[in-house]
Amino acid sequence: MTIIEALSKTNRENRIKRSALARLTQINDRTLREKIHELRMDGYQIIGDTSAGGYYLGTEREWDEFCDQQRRRAINNFYRKSNESRIMDGQIRIV
């Protein structure tokens, strides 16, 4: 079974854990994460729910929310690392 086939039966209420997805697709965890990233880059709206756990194919709105959340997370991580190392001394500009 492919990743997309397995995810085609999912939604926000019916997520699939990564371990179950790995078993269904017979792909190891690291490769599975890489493949999910590649599929996202190809336009598949695969959402990873970090609070409840699991993956699902999202709607346009869910995808936009997920992307916004990922951007905020990346910026916060960047700011924290920059601030800790004093490289940017807390200076960050978000446009």
DSSP file (Angstrom, degrees, kcal/mol; ACC not computed):
  #  RESIDUE AA STRUCTURE BP1 BP2  ACC     N-H-->O    O-->H-N    N-H-->O    O-->H-N    TCO  KAPPA ALPHA  PHI   PSI    X-CA   Y-CA   Z-CA
    1    1 A M              0   0    0      0, 0.0     2,-0.1     0, 0.0     3,-0.0   0.000 360.0 360.0 360.0 139.0    0.0    0.0    0.0
    2    2 A T     >  -     0   0    0      1,-0.1     4,-2.2    24,-0.0     5,-0.2  -0.401 360.0-111.2 -84.5 166.3    1.3    3.5   -0.8
    3    3 A I  H  > S+     0   0    0      1,-0.2     4,-2.5     2,-0.2     5,-0.2   0.929 119.3  49.4 -61.4 -45.9    1.4    6.4    1.6
    4    4 A I  H  > S+     0   0    0      1,-0.2     4,-1.6     2,-0.2    -1,-0.2   0.889 108.8  52.6 -64.6 -39.5   -1.3    8.2   -0.3
    5    5 A E  H  4 S+     0   0    0      1,-0.2     4,-0.4     2,-0.2     3,-0.2   0.934 112.1  45.8 -60.1 -44.8   -3.6    5.1   -0.4
    6    6 A A  H >< S+     0   0    0     -4,-2.2     3,-0.8     1,-0.2    -2,-0.2   0.891 115.6  46.0 -65.9 -39.0   -3.3    4.8    3.3
    7    7 A L  H >< S+     0   0    0     -4,-2.5     3,-2.1     1,-0.2    50,-0.6   0.672  91.9  80.9 -78.6 -16.0   -3.9    8.5    3.9
    8    8 A S  T 3< S+     0   0    0     -4,-1.6    -1,-0.2     1,-0.3    -2,-0.2   0.718  91.7  52.7 -63.4 -19.1   -6.9    8.6    1.5
    9    9 A K  T <  S+     0   0    0     -3,-0.8    -1,-0.3    -4,-0.4     2,-0.2   0.274  98.5  92.3 -96.5  10.1   -9.0    7.1    4.3
   10   10 A T    <   +     0   0    0     -3,-2.1     2,-0.3     6,-0.0     5,-0.2  -0.627  39.4 158.2-108.1 162.1   -8.0    9.8    6.8
   11   11 A N  B >   -A   14   0A   0      3,-0.5     3,-0.8    -2,-0.2    47,-0.1  -0.898  61.1 -71.1-159.1-174.0   -9.3   13.2    8.0
   12   12 A R  T 3  S+     0   0    0      1,-0.3     3,-0.4    -2,-0.3    46,-0.1   0.867 134.0  40.0 -57.2 -38.9   -8.9   15.4   11.1
   13   13 A E  T 3  S+     0   0    0      1,-0.2    -1,-0.3    -3,-0.0     2,-0.2   0.658 118.9  48.2 -83.4 -15.6  -11.0   13.1   13.2
   14   14 A N  B <  S+A   11   0A   0     -3,-0.8    -3,-0.5     2,-0.0    -1,-0.2  -0.515  77.4 163.5-127.3  62.2   -9.5    9.9   11.7
   15   15 A R        -     0   0    0     -3,-0.4     2,-0.5    -2,-0.2    41,-0.2  -0.287  30.1-135.0 -76.8 163.6   -5.7   10.4   11.8
   16   16 A I  B     -B   55   0B   0     39,-2.2    39,-2.7    -2,-0.0    -2,-0.0  -0.988  18.4-123.9-122.7 129.8   -3.2    7.6   11.4
   17   17 A K     >  -     0   0    0     -2,-0.5     4,-2.4    37,-0.3     5,-0.2  -0.324  23.0-118.7 -66.7 151.6   -0.2    7.3   13.7
   18   18 A R  H  > S+     0   0    0      1,-0.2     4,-2.7     2,-0.2     5,-0.2   0.878 114.0  55.0 -61.0 -38.5    3.2    7.2   12.0
   19   19 A S  H  > S+     0   0    0      1,-0.2     4,-1.9     2,-0.2    -1,-0.2   0.900 110.3  45.5 -63.4 -39.3    4.0    3.8   13.4
   20   20 A A  H  > S+     0   0    0      2,-0.2     4,-2.6     1,-0.2    -2,-0.2   0.889 112.4  51.2 -69.7 -38.6    0.7    2.4   11.9
   21   21 A L  H  X S+     0   0    0     -4,-2.4     4,-2.3     2,-0.2    -2,-0.2   0.893 108.7  51.8 -64.2 -39.6    1.4    4.2    8.6
   22   22 A A  H  X>S+     0   0    0     -4,-2.7     5,-1.4     2,-0.2     4,-1.4   0.905 111.0  47.7 -63.0 -41.8    4.9    2.6    8.6
   23   23 A R  H  <5S+     0   0    0     -4,-1.9    -2,-0.2     2,-0.2    -1,-0.2   0.934 112.8  48.0 -64.6 -45.6    3.4   -0.8    9.1
   24   24 A L  H  <5S+     0   0    0     -4,-2.6    -2,-0.2     1,-0.2    -1,-0.2   0.886 121.3  35.2 -62.8 -39.8    0.8   -0.4    6.4
   25   25 A T  H  <5S-     0   0    0     -4,-2.3    -1,-0.2    -5,-0.2    -2,-0.2   0.583 101.4-130.8 -91.8 -10.8    3.3    0.9    3.8
   26   26 A Q  T  <5 +     0   0    0     -4,-1.4     2,-0.4     1,-0.2    -3,-0.2   0.897  62.2 135.0  58.0  43.7    6.2   -1.3    5.0
   27   27 A I      < -     0   0    0     -5,-1.4    -1,-0.2    -6,-0.2    -2,-0.2  -0.969  58.3-114.9-120.6 136.4    8.5    1.7    5.1
   28   28 A N     >  -     0   0    0     -2,-0.4     4,-2.7    -3,-0.1     5,-0.2  -0.273  33.1-104.8 -69.5 161.6   10.8    2.4    8.0
   29   29 A D  H  > S+     0   0    0      1,-0.2     4,-2.3     2,-0.2     5,-0.2   0.883 116.5  47.4 -56.6 -48.8   10.2    5.5   10.1
   30   30 A R  H  > S+     0   0    0      1,-0.2     4,-1.9     2,-0.2    -1,-0.2   0.927 115.2  45.4 -62.5 -45.8   13.1    7.7    8.7
   31   31 A T  H  > S+     0   0    0      1,-0.2     4,-2.8     2,-0.2    -1,-0.2   0.882 110.1  56.1 -64.8 -38.4   12.2    6.9    5.1
   32   32 A L  H  X S+     0   0    0     -4,-2.7     4,-2.5     1,-0.2    -2,-0.2   0.920 106.8  48.7 -60.2 -45.0    8.6    7.5    5.8
   33   33 A R  H  X S+     0   0    0     -4,-2.3     4,-2.0     1,-0.2    -1,-0.2   0.897 112.6  48.9 -62.4 -40.0    9.3   11.0    7.2
   34   34 A E  H  X S+     0   0    0     -4,-1.9     4,-2.3     2,-0.2    -2,-0.2   0.918 111.5  48.9 -64.3 -43.5   11.4   11.7    4.1
   35   35 A K  H  X S+     0   0    0     -4,-2.8     4,-2.8     2,-0.2    -2,-0.2   0.890 109.0  52.6 -65.4 -39.5    8.7   10.5    1.7
   36   36 A I  H  X S+     0   0    0     -4,-2.5     4,-2.3     2,-0.2    -1,-0.2   0.914 109.4  50.1 -61.9 -42.3    6.0   12.5    3.5
   37   37 A H  H  X S+     0   0    0     -4,-2.0     4,-2.2     2,-0.2    -2,-0.2   0.929 111.4  48.3 -60.6 -45.3    8.2   15.6    3.1
   38   38 A E  H  X S+     0   0    0     -4,-2.3     4,-1.4     1,-0.2    -2,-0.2   0.911 110.6  50.8 -61.6 -43.4    8.6   14.8   -0.7
   39   39 A L  H  <>S+     0   0    0     -4,-2.8     5,-2.4     1,-0.2    -1,-0.2   0.891 109.0  51.6 -63.7 -38.7    4.9   14.3   -1.1
   40   40 A R  H ><5S+     0   0    0     -4,-2.3     3,-1.7     1,-0.2    -1,-0.2   0.915 107.9  51.9 -62.2 -42.1    4.2   17.6    0.6
   41   41 A M  H 3<5S+     0   0    0     -4,-2.2    -1,-0.2     1,-0.3    -2,-0.2   0.786 105.8  56.3 -65.1 -26.4    6.6   19.3   -1.8
   42   42 A D  T 3<5S-     0   0    0     -4,-1.4    -1,-0.3    -5,-0.2    -2,-0.2   0.437 130.3 -94.5 -84.2  -0.6    4.7   17.7   -4.7
   43   43 A G  T < 5S+     0   0    0     -3,-1.7     2,-0.3     1,-0.3    -3,-0.2   0.439  76.5 141.3 106.5  -0.9    1.5   19.3   -3.4
   44   44 A Y      < -     0   0    0     -5,-2.4     2,-1.7    -6,-0.1    -1,-0.3  -0.620  51.0-134.7 -76.8 132.8   -0.1   16.7   -1.2
   45   45 A Q        +     0   0    0     -2,-0.3    13,-2.8    13,-0.2     2,-0.7  -0.488  38.2 166.7 -89.4  67.4   -1.7   18.3    1.8
   46   46 A I  E     -C   57   0B   0     -2,-1.7     2,-0.5    11,-0.2    11,-0.2  -0.754  18.2-160.5 -88.5 115.8   -0.4   15.9    4.4
   47   47 A I  E     -C   56   0B   0      9,-3.2     9,-1.8    -2,-0.7     2,-0.6  -0.827   9.2-154.6-103.0 132.2   -1.0   17.3    7.9
   48   48 A G  E     -C   55   0B   0     -2,-0.5     2,-1.0     7,-0.2     7,-0.2  -0.930  10.3-150.8-103.8 116.4    0.9   16.1   10.9
   49   49 A D     >  -     0   0    0      5,-3.0     4,-1.8    -2,-0.6     5,-0.0  -0.760  15.4-179.2 -90.9 102.4   -1.0   16.7   14.1
   50   50 A T  T  4 S+     0   0    0     -2,-1.0    -1,-0.2     2,-0.2     5,-0.0   0.771  77.6  51.4 -75.6 -25.5    1.6   17.2   16.8
   51   51 A S  T  4 S+     0   0    0      1,-0.1    -1,-0.2     3,-0.1    -2,-0.1   0.939 127.9  18.5 -78.0 -46.7   -0.9   17.8   19.6
   52   52 A A  T  4 S-     0   0    0      2,-0.1    -2,-0.2     1,-0.0    -1,-0.1   0.652 110.0-124.7 -96.7 -18.2   -3.1   14.7   19.0
   53   53 A G     <  +     0   0    0     -4,-1.8    -3,-0.2     1,-0.2   -38,-0.1   0.315  58.7  73.8  85.3 142.8   -0.6   12.7   17.0
   54   54 A G        -     0   0    0    -39,-0.1    -5,-3.0   -40,-0.0     2,-0.3  -0.257  64.5 -93.9 109.4 166.6   -1.0   11.2   13.5
   55   55 A Y  E     +BC  16  48B   0    -39,-2.7   -39,-2.2    -7,-0.2     2,-0.3  -0.850  36.7 164.2-117.8 152.6   -1.2   12.2    9.9
   56   56 A Y  E     - C   0  47B   0     -9,-1.8    -9,-3.2    -2,-0.3     2,-0.6  -0.979  42.8-100.3-159.2 162.1   -4.2   12.9    7.6
   57   57 A L  E     - C   0  46B   0    -50,-0.6   -11,-0.2    -2,-0.3   -45,-0.2  -0.786  49.3-152.2 -86.6 122.3   -5.0   14.5    4.3
   58   58 A G        -     0   0    0    -13,-2.8   -13,-0.2    -2,-0.6     2,-0.1  -0.468  11.3-112.5 -98.3 165.0   -6.3   18.0    5.0
   59   59 A T     >  -     0   0    0     -2,-0.2     4,-2.6     1,-0.1     5,-0.2  -0.273  45.0 -94.7 -77.8 174.0   -8.7   20.4    3.4
   60   60 A E  H  > S+     0   0    0      2,-0.2     4,-2.5     1,-0.2     5,-0.2   0.931 128.1  47.0 -57.1 -46.6   -7.5   23.7    1.9
   61   61 A R  H  > S+     0   0    0      1,-0.2     4,-2.4     2,-0.2    -1,-0.2   0.926 112.6  48.2 -63.9 -45.4   -8.3   25.5    5.2
   62   62 A E  H  > S+     0   0    0      1,-0.2     4,-2.5     2,-0.2    -1,-0.2   0.892 111.6  51.4 -61.6 -39.1   -6.6   22.8    7.4
   63   63 A W  H  X S+     0   0    0     -4,-2.6     4,-2.8     2,-0.2    -2,-0.2   0.923 109.2  49.5 -64.7 -44.5   -3.6   22.9    5.1
   64   64 A D  H  X S+     0   0    0     -4,-2.5     4,-2.4     1,-0.2    -2,-0.2   0.920 112.3  48.2 -60.0 -43.7   -3.3   26.7    5.4
   65   65 A E  H  X S+     0   0    0     -4,-2.4     4,-2.4     2,-0.2    -2,-0.2   0.907 111.9  49.9 -62.2 -42.5   -3.6   26.5    9.2
   66   66 A F  H  X S+     0   0    0     -4,-2.5     4,-2.5     2,-0.2    -2,-0.2   0.923 111.0  48.5 -62.8 -45.5   -1.0   23.8    9.3
   67   67 A C  H  X S+     0   0    0     -4,-2.8     4,-2.4     2,-0.2    -2,-0.2   0.908 111.6  49.9 -63.5 -41.9    1.4   25.8    7.2
   68   68 A D  H  X S+     0   0    0     -4,-2.4     4,-2.5    -5,-0.2    -1,-0.2   0.919 111.2  49.5 -60.8 -43.5    0.9   28.9    9.3
   69   69 A Q  H  X S+     0   0    0     -4,-2.4     4,-2.3     1,-0.2    -2,-0.2   0.907 111.0  49.2 -62.5 -42.7    1.6   26.8   12.4
   70   70 A Q  H  X S+     0   0    0     -4,-2.5     4,-2.5     2,-0.2    -1,-0.2   0.885 110.4  51.0 -66.0 -38.7    4.8   25.4   10.9
   71   71 A R  H  X S+     0   0    0     -4,-2.4     4,-2.7     2,-0.2     5,-0.2   0.946 111.0  47.7 -62.2 -48.5    6.0   28.8   10.0
   72   72 A R  H  X S+     0   0    0     -4,-2.5     4,-2.7     1,-0.2    -2,-0.2   0.907 112.3  50.3 -59.1 -42.0    5.4   30.2   13.5
   73   73 A R  H  X S+     0   0    0     -4,-2.3     4,-2.4     2,-0.2    -1,-0.2   0.925 111.4  47.4 -62.5 -45.6    7.2   27.1   15.0
   74   74 A A  H  X S+     0   0    0     -4,-2.5     4,-2.5     2,-0.2    -2,-0.2   0.910 113.4  48.1 -63.6 -42.8   10.2   27.6   12.7
   75   75 A I  H  X S+     0   0    0     -4,-2.7     4,-2.9     2,-0.2    -2,-0.2   0.921 112.0  49.3 -64.9 -43.7   10.4   31.3   13.4
   76   76 A N  H  X S+     0   0    0     -4,-2.7     4,-2.5    -5,-0.2    -2,-0.2   0.906 112.5  47.7 -62.5 -41.3   10.2   30.7   17.1
   77   77 A N  H  X S+     0   0    0     -4,-2.4     4,-2.4     2,-0.2    -1,-0.2   0.904 113.0  48.7 -65.4 -41.0   12.9   28.0   17.0
   78   78 A F  H  X S+     0   0    0     -4,-2.5     4,-2.8     2,-0.2     5,-0.2   0.927 112.2  48.5 -63.6 -45.0   15.1   30.3   14.9
   79   79 A Y  H  X S+     0   0    0     -4,-2.9     4,-3.0     2,-0.2     5,-0.2   0.925 111.5  49.6 -62.3 -45.4   14.6   33.2   17.3
   80   80 A R  H  X S+     0   0    0     -4,-2.5     4,-2.5     2,-0.2    -1,-0.2   0.933 114.1  44.6 -59.7 -47.1   15.3   31.1   20.4
   81   81 A K  H  X S+     0   0    0     -4,-2.4     4,-2.1     2,-0.2     6,-0.3   0.911 115.3  47.9 -65.8 -41.8   18.5   29.7   18.8
   82   82 A S  H  X>S+     0   0    0     -4,-2.8     4,-0.9     1,-0.2     5,-0.9   0.914 113.8  47.2 -64.5 -42.2   19.6   33.1   17.6
   83   83 A N  H  <5S+     0   0    0     -4,-3.0     3,-0.3    -5,-0.2    -2,-0.2   0.891 111.7  50.8 -67.5 -39.9   18.9   34.7   21.0
   84   84 A E  H  <5S+     0   0    0     -4,-2.5    -1,-0.2    -5,-0.2    -2,-0.2   0.896 115.1  42.0 -64.5 -40.0   20.7   31.9   22.9
   85   85 A S  H  <5S-     0   0    0     -4,-2.1    -1,-0.2    -5,-0.2    -2,-0.2   0.580 101.0-134.6 -86.1  -8.2   23.8   32.2   20.7
   86   86 A R  T  <5 +     0   0    0     -4,-0.9    -3,-0.2    -3,-0.3    -4,-0.1   0.625  66.7 129.1  64.7  13.8   23.7   36.0   20.8
   87   87 A I  S   <S+     0   0    0     -5,-0.9    -4,-0.1    -6,-0.3    -5,-0.1   0.933  88.8  16.1 -62.9 -45.0   24.4   36.0   17.0
   88   88 A M  S >  S-     0   0    0     -6,-0.7     3,-2.0    -9,-0.1    -1,-0.2   0.441  96.8-134.3-108.7  -1.2   21.5   38.3   16.3
   89   89 A D  T 3  S-     0   0    0     -7,-0.6    -6,-0.1     1,-0.3     3,-0.1   0.862  73.0 -52.3  50.4  42.0   21.0   39.5   19.9
   90   90 A G  T 3  S+     0   0    0      1,-0.2     2,-0.7   -11,-0.2    -1,-0.3   0.540 101.9 138.7  77.9   6.2   17.2   39.0   19.7
   91   91 A Q    <   +     0   0    0     -3,-2.0     2,-0.4    -9,-0.1    -1,-0.2  -0.763  17.6 148.8 -90.9 115.3   16.9   41.0   16.5
   92   92 A I        -     0   0    0     -2,-0.7     2,-0.5    -3,-0.1   -13,-0.0  -0.991  29.1-156.8-145.7 139.0   14.5   39.4   14.0
   93   93 A R        -     0   0    0     -2,-0.4     2,-0.5     2,-0.0    -2,-0.0  -0.968   5.2-165.5-120.7 124.4   12.3   41.0   11.5
   94   94 A I              0   0    0     -2,-0.5    -2,-0.0     1,-0.1   -19,-0.0  -0.939 360.0 360.0-111.5 124.0    9.2   39.2   10.2
   95   95 A V              0   0    0     -2,-0.5    -1,-0.1     0, 0.0    -2,-0.0   0.400 360.0 360.0-103.1 360.0    7.6   40.6    7.1
